[in-house]
Amino acid sequence: MKWQDPMRPTLFGIPNCDTMKKARAWLDGHHVEYRFHDYKKDGIRKETLEAWVAELGWESLLNRKGTTFRKLPDSQKADLDAAKAIDLMYAQPSMIRRPVLDIGDRRVVGFSPQAYTALF
């Protein structure tokens, strides 16, 4: 049986990310219909990032382990706060931790089979 929702979940990320591939495979394998939002092609609205940060905190959204962040000059990495993190993620969406799954009434950052099982 397919999980269906009139407000189909949206999976945000980039297609070549290994974690994204795992999340997409899990959703496909569990017959969950979803939309895929590709940051590289579709970008991200600053208002969306602001809402996510208000809900989830910038610390959980900003991917500080990725090469894009690590390549930043130290001056851009210093004194991070919500506004600065939003600006960084808006300018370079690859700094957003992946995936972000939007199921309408809440968002989930990252992928774990246990978390997705609890949702669906």
N, CA, C and O of each residue as an XYZ file, in Angstrom:
480
protein
N       0.834     -1.177      0.000
C       0.000      0.000      0.000
C       0.884      1.248      0.000
O       1.882      1.308      0.718
N       0.511      2.245     -0.812
C       1.266      3.486     -0.872
C       0.798      4.439      0.205
O      -0.396      4.568      0.474
N       1.778      5.112      0.824
C       1.440      6.187      1.745
C       1.143      7.394      0.884
O       1.988      7.809      0.091
N      -0.043      7.966      1.024
C      -0.409      9.121      0.230
C      -0.905     10.223      1.135
O      -1.501      9.971      2.182
N      -0.659     11.410      0.730
C      -1.086     12.565      1.473
C      -1.393     13.641      0.452
O      -0.624     13.821     -0.492
N      -2.488     14.361      0.610
C      -2.771     15.418     -0.349
C      -1.664     16.467     -0.385
O      -1.432     17.103     -1.414
N      -0.999     16.637      0.721
C       0.159     17.526      0.773
C       1.392     16.635      0.760
O       2.042     16.446      1.789
N       1.707     16.097     -0.392
C       2.812     15.162     -0.538
C       4.093     15.718      0.078
O       4.413     16.889     -0.128
N       4.830     14.904      0.829
C       6.087     15.371      1.420
C       7.063     15.859      0.348
O       7.034     15.413     -0.799
N       7.909     16.769      0.751
C       8.955     17.266     -0.137
C      10.300     16.939      0.487
O      10.543     17.224      1.660
N      11.167     16.341     -0.311
C      12.517     16.008      0.108
C      13.459     17.032     -0.520
O      13.549     17.125     -1.744
N      14.155     17.793      0.305
C      15.063     18.834     -0.157
C      16.492     18.335     -0.092
O      16.896     17.730      0.902
N      17.265     18.584     -1.149
C      18.666     18.203     -1.146
C      19.281     18.303     -2.523
O      18.799     19.042     -3.381
N      20.349     17.553     -2.727
C      21.006     17.469     -4.030
C      21.078     15.994     -4.418
O      21.239     15.130     -3.557
N      20.958     15.710     -5.713
C      20.792     14.312     -6.120
C      21.991     13.400     -5.888
O      21.799     12.201     -5.688
N      23.204     13.907     -5.905
C      24.375     13.031     -5.836
C      24.879     12.755     -4.431
O      25.859     12.027     -4.267
N      24.247     13.307     -3.428
C      24.646     13.109     -2.036
C      24.292     11.683     -1.603
O      23.182     11.216     -1.858
N      25.223     10.997     -0.956
C      24.989      9.617     -0.521
C      23.827      9.510      0.467
O      23.032      8.574      0.388
N      23.725     10.454      1.388
C      22.626     10.420      2.353
C      21.293     10.638      1.643
O      20.288     10.022      1.999
N      21.286     11.494      0.661
C      20.069     11.720     -0.130
C      19.665     10.433     -0.847
O      18.484     10.088     -0.892
N      20.633      9.736     -1.397
C      20.338      8.480     -2.101
C      19.705      7.468     -1.148
O      18.779      6.751     -1.525
N      20.205      7.412      0.087
C      19.632      6.493      1.078
C      18.199      6.888      1.426
O      17.320      6.032      1.520
N      17.967      8.182      1.614
C      16.619      8.654      1.948
C      15.650      8.371      0.807
O      14.537      7.897      1.036
N      16.070      8.659     -0.418
C      15.202      8.409     -1.577
C      14.920      6.922     -1.739
O      13.795      6.533     -2.054
N      15.937      6.085     -1.526
C      15.742      4.635     -1.633
C      14.764      4.151     -0.562
O      13.922      3.298     -0.840
N      14.866      4.684      0.656
C      13.952      4.292      1.718
C      12.524      4.691      1.359
O      11.604      3.881      1.470
N      12.341      5.928      0.933
C      11.001      6.402      0.568
C      10.424      5.576     -0.584
O       9.264      5.168     -0.540
N      11.231      5.336     -1.602
C      10.771      4.537     -2.749
C      10.441      3.109     -2.313
O       9.421      2.551     -2.717
N      11.305      2.526     -1.490
C      11.109      1.155     -1.029
C       9.890      0.974     -0.137
O       9.343     -0.123     -0.031
N       9.468      2.067      0.507
C       8.290      2.021      1.371
C       7.069      2.656      0.698
O       6.057      2.932      1.342
N       7.192      2.878     -0.605
C       6.081      3.385     -1.431
C       5.513      4.699     -0.921
O       4.300      4.909     -0.922
N       6.404      5.579     -0.487
C       5.988      6.910     -0.049
C       6.156      7.857     -1.235
O       7.256      8.025     -1.760
N       5.053      8.467     -1.645
C       5.117      9.444     -2.719
C       5.665     10.750     -2.156
O       5.274     11.182     -1.071
N       6.567     11.370     -2.897
C       7.169     12.615     -2.444
C       7.623     13.423     -3.642
O       7.798     12.901     -4.743
N       7.806     14.693     -3.403
C       8.414     15.574     -4.407
C       9.878     15.731     -4.024
O      10.229     15.704     -2.845
N      10.725     15.896     -5.030
C      12.142     16.145     -4.776
C      12.467     17.574     -5.181
O      12.203     17.985     -6.311
N      13.039     18.320     -4.259
C      13.454     19.700     -4.513
C      14.981     19.725     -4.551
O      15.643     19.524     -3.533
N      15.520     19.971     -5.721
C      16.966     19.981     -5.952
C      17.498     21.397     -5.739
O      17.194     22.304     -6.514
N      18.296     21.582     -4.681
C      18.862     22.903     -4.409
C      19.657     23.439     -5.586
O      19.629     24.638     -5.864
N      20.360     22.561     -6.273
C      21.221     23.012     -7.371
C      20.407     23.583     -8.526
O      20.815     24.557     -9.159
N      19.256     22.974     -8.799
C      18.415     23.435     -9.905
C      17.393     24.473     -9.462
O      17.145     25.454    -10.163
N      16.803     24.246     -8.292
C      15.660     25.050     -7.856
C      16.000     26.120     -6.824
O      15.178     26.992     -6.541
N      17.211     26.059     -6.260
C      17.583     27.019     -5.231
C      16.760     26.825     -3.974
O      16.122     25.789     -3.788
N      16.780     27.823     -3.119
C      16.001     27.795     -1.877
C      15.641     29.237     -1.545
O      16.461     30.143     -1.697
N      14.432     29.439     -1.098
C      13.994     30.787     -0.725
C      14.541     31.133      0.654
O      14.603     30.286      1.545
N      14.930     32.376      0.810
C      15.457     32.814      2.101
C      14.388     32.689      3.183
O      14.703     32.365      4.328
N      13.129     32.944      2.830
C      12.033     32.820      3.787
C      11.881     31.380      4.275
O      11.536     31.140      5.432
N      12.139     30.437      3.388
C      12.090     29.026      3.779
C      13.170     28.731      4.803
O      12.905     28.095      5.824
N      14.382     29.188      4.536
C      15.477     28.984      5.487
C      15.177     29.641      6.829
O      15.453     29.060      7.879
N      14.621     30.840      6.803
C      14.288     31.528      8.056
C      13.268     30.729      8.863
O      13.390     30.610     10.082
N      12.262     30.181      8.180
C      11.252     29.375      8.870
C      11.864     28.096      9.432
O      11.557     27.705     10.558
N      12.731     27.442      8.654
C      13.384     26.229      9.125
C      14.246     26.520     10.351
O      14.230     25.764     11.323
N      14.991     27.610     10.301
C      15.858     27.962     11.427
C      15.021     28.258     12.665
O      15.391     27.866     13.772
N      13.897     28.947     12.487
C      13.016     29.223     13.621
C      12.475     27.933     14.229
O      12.314     27.839     15.445
N      12.194     26.941     13.389
C      11.642     25.666     13.868
C      12.715     24.729     14.413
O      12.533     24.112     15.463
N      13.832     24.624     13.697
C      14.815     23.573     13.970
C      16.129     24.066     14.570
O      16.889     23.274     15.126
N      16.401     25.358     14.464
C      17.682     25.906     14.916
C      18.723     25.849     13.810
O      18.799     24.872     13.065
N      19.512     26.887     13.711
C      20.504     26.936     12.640
C      21.583     25.880     12.831
O      22.180     25.414     11.860
N      21.833     25.504     14.079
C      22.889     24.528     14.351
C      22.587     23.171     13.716
O      23.505     22.465     13.298
N      21.307     22.803     13.643
C      20.954     21.511     13.052
C      20.897     21.579     11.524
O      20.968     20.547     10.857
N      20.770     22.767     10.975
C      20.658     22.911      9.518
C      21.975     23.162      8.807
O      22.170     22.700      7.683
N      22.870     23.880      9.439
C      24.134     24.233      8.793
C      25.089     23.046      8.838
O      25.450     22.573      9.915
N      25.491     22.572      7.677
C      26.400     21.436      7.568
C      27.837     21.931      7.682
O      28.444     22.353      6.698
N      28.362     21.872      8.885
C      29.727     22.351      9.121
C      30.782     21.296      8.810
O      31.979     21.582      8.855
N      30.345     20.077      8.494
C      31.299     19.006      8.174
C      31.602     18.935      6.682
O      32.578     18.302      6.280
N      30.788     19.567      5.867
C      30.947     19.493      4.418
C      32.104     20.332      3.906
O      32.568     21.254      4.577
N      32.558     19.999      2.714
C      33.705     20.708      2.135
C      33.385     22.167      1.830
O      34.266     23.021      1.926
N      32.144     22.466      1.466
C      31.795     23.853      1.148
C      32.022     24.743      2.362
O      32.603     25.821      2.245
N      31.567     24.296      3.522
C      31.761     25.078      4.743
C      33.234     25.116      5.131
O      33.757     26.174      5.480
N      33.892     23.987      5.073
C      35.303     23.929      5.501
C      36.204     24.808      4.642
O      37.242     25.275      5.111
N      35.817     25.039      3.389
C      36.626     25.874      2.500
C      36.421     27.371      2.719
O      37.153     28.190      2.163
N      35.431     27.724      3.525
C      35.191     29.145      3.794
C      36.362     29.752      4.546
O      37.023     29.067      5.326
N      36.624     31.030      4.318
C      37.636     31.707      5.135
C      37.199     31.713      6.596
O      36.005     31.753      6.895
N      38.168     31.674      7.498
C      37.864     31.650      8.926
C      36.974     32.820      9.335
O      36.160     32.691     10.248
N      37.127     33.956      8.664
C      36.327     35.129      9.015
C      34.833     34.873      8.801
O      34.004     35.423      9.526
N      34.486     34.053      7.824
C      33.071     33.744      7.571
C      32.552     32.676      8.535
O      31.350     32.595      8.785
N      33.447     31.871      9.069
C      33.045     30.818     10.001
C      32.998     31.312     11.445
O      32.437     30.640     12.311
N      33.573     32.459     11.705
C      33.649     32.983     13.072
C      32.336     33.646     13.476
O      31.614     34.193     12.641
N      32.047     33.586     14.757
C      30.890     34.283     15.333
C      29.579     33.961     14.616
O      28.798     34.856     14.294
N      29.355     32.688     14.375
C      28.123     32.293     13.702
C      26.914     32.526     14.591
O      26.950     32.293     15.799
N      25.860     32.986     13.970
C      24.565     33.097     14.619
C      23.514     32.767     13.567
O      23.858     32.440     12.431
N      22.253     32.847     13.929
C      21.183     32.446     13.006
C      21.219     33.259     11.712
O      21.121     32.694     10.623
N      21.359     34.564     11.825
C      21.340     35.414     10.630
C      22.509     35.102      9.694
O      22.335     35.023      8.477
N      23.678     34.928     10.261
C      24.867     34.633      9.453
C      24.753     33.239      8.818
O      25.126     33.052      7.660
N      24.244     32.276      9.569
C      24.060     30.922      9.038
C      23.049     30.928      7.888
O      23.263     30.266      6.872
N      21.969     31.660      8.041
C      20.968     31.750      6.969
C      21.590     32.344      5.723
O      21.373     31.842      4.621
N      22.365     33.413      5.885
C      23.023     34.038      4.727
C      23.968     33.063      4.029
O      24.015     33.013      2.800
N      24.725     32.285      4.817
C      25.650     31.310      4.230
C      24.890     30.226      3.455
O      25.257     29.885      2.330
N      23.830     29.691      4.067
C      23.066     28.622      3.424
C      22.314     29.137      2.195
O      22.152     28.412      1.214
N      21.866     30.367      2.250
C      21.167     30.953      1.105
C      22.133     31.151     -0.063
O      21.795     30.867     -1.212
N      23.324     31.636      0.239
C      24.328     31.869     -0.808
C      24.843     30.560     -1.398
O      25.143     30.488     -2.590
N      24.944     29.524     -0.563
C      25.472     28.232     -1.009
C      24.636     27.116     -0.382
O      24.981     26.603      0.683
N      23.528     26.738     -1.047
C      22.629     25.737     -0.469
C      23.273     24.390     -0.166
O      22.704     23.597      0.583
N      24.437     24.114     -0.726
C      25.104     22.855     -0.392
C      25.561     22.843      1.067
O      25.994     21.804      1.565
N      25.471     23.979      1.758
C      25.803     24.027      3.178
C      24.624     23.623      4.057
O      24.769     23.527      5.275
N      23.461     23.384      3.456
C      22.312     22.931      4.227
C      22.453     21.430      4.448
O      22.656     20.674      3.498
N      22.346     21.010      5.681
C      22.440     19.577      5.990
C      21.346     18.836      5.234
O      20.224     19.326      5.106
N      21.680     17.664      4.739
C      20.750     16.912      3.893
C      20.429     15.560      4.505
O      21.190     14.973      5.274
N      19.247     15.111      4.108
C      18.140     15.832      3.479
C      17.325     16.584      4.514
O      17.462     16.373      5.719
N      16.470     17.469      4.009
C      15.411     18.052      4.826
C      14.118     17.490      4.245
O      13.823     17.677      3.065
N      13.362     16.809      5.073
C      12.087     16.234      4.658
C      10.977     17.077      5.263
O      10.855     17.178      6.484
N      10.172     17.680      4.403
C       9.047     18.513      4.827
C       7.777     17.689      4.674
O       7.384     17.345      3.559
N       7.135     17.371      5.796
C       5.906     16.573      5.737
C       4.667     17.422      6.043
O       3.616     16.897      6.410
N       4.807     18.723      5.888
C       3.669     19.613      6.057
C       3.619     20.282      7.411
O       3.739     21.503      7.512
N       3.442     19.491      8.450
C       3.335     20.090      9.778
C       4.668     20.134     10.517
O       4.761     20.700     11.606
N       5.694     19.538      9.924
C       7.033     19.604     10.522
C       8.086     19.183      9.513
O       7.788     18.636      8.451
N       9.330     19.459      9.885
C      10.473     19.117      9.062
C      11.391     18.192      9.846
O      11.473     18.263     11.072
N      12.083     17.317      9.109
C      13.053     16.407      9.703
C      14.365     16.607      8.942
O      14.394     16.585      7.712
N      15.450     16.802      9.698
C      16.759     17.027      9.088
C      17.591     15.770      9.230
O      17.643     15.163     10.300
N      18.248     15.379      8.128
C      19.064     14.175      8.133
C      18.211     12.961      7.818
O      16.993     13.062      7.676
N      18.858     11.823      7.713
C      18.133     10.586      7.413
C      18.513      9.499      8.396
O      19.689      9.270      8.679
N      17.495      8.839      8.907
C      17.691      7.581      9.621
C      16.458      6.730      9.344
O      15.336      7.237      9.381
N      16.651      5.453      9.070
C      15.506      4.587      8.815
C      14.500      4.609      9.967
O      13.292      4.557      9.736
N      14.992      4.686     11.207
C      14.104      4.690     12.369
C      13.213      5.936     12.384
O      12.017      5.845     12.662
N      13.788      7.079     12.089
C      13.012      8.331     12.077
C      11.951      8.290     10.976
O      10.805      8.683     11.197
N      12.336      7.818      9.801
C      11.385      7.754      8.688
C      10.293      6.734      8.973
O       9.135      6.968      8.627
N      10.631      5.615      9.594
C       9.630      4.613      9.960
C       8.615      5.215     10.922
O       7.418      4.954     10.803
N       9.079      6.014     11.870
C       8.177      6.650     12.827
C       7.235      7.643     12.147
O       6.102      7.831     12.591
N       7.700      8.273     11.075
C       6.881      9.257     10.367
C       5.798      8.598      9.502
O       4.673      9.090      9.413
N       6.158      7.487      8.874
C       5.253      6.898      7.878
C       4.748      5.545      8.338
O       3.975      4.901      7.628
